[in-house]
């Protein structure tokens, strides 16, 4: 199993960035997919999730209205479109996959350490 993030980098506040995650090694279509982030000195937090069954999307309050998650089952990939970025969005972003759509509906969104995780990619938003 492999999850590989791409698209991170340095942007200014107010700008946009799109993260992508490409997966291999498992039956992608049956998995809920998520994005998490961890800022320096803070715990990892859920950002967004998209289910497998009904493609419902879920967001942390801090990013609702600014971030959009989407998946492409044919390409075994999912994106996180991040608009109106703020300095507080600076973090290492991780993509993740779980068999349980219910994980997306939990508040906060909860994936387990045993789920599939990417290695993380840095997003830095400067003021």
Buried (B, 14 or more C-beta within 10 A) or exposed (E): EEBBBBBBEEBEBEEEBBBBBBBEEBEBEEBBBBBBBBBEEEEBBBBBBBBBEEEEBBBBEEBEEBBBBBBEBEEBBBBBBBBEBBEEBBBBBBBBBBBBBEBBBEEEBBBEEEBBBBEBBEBBBEE
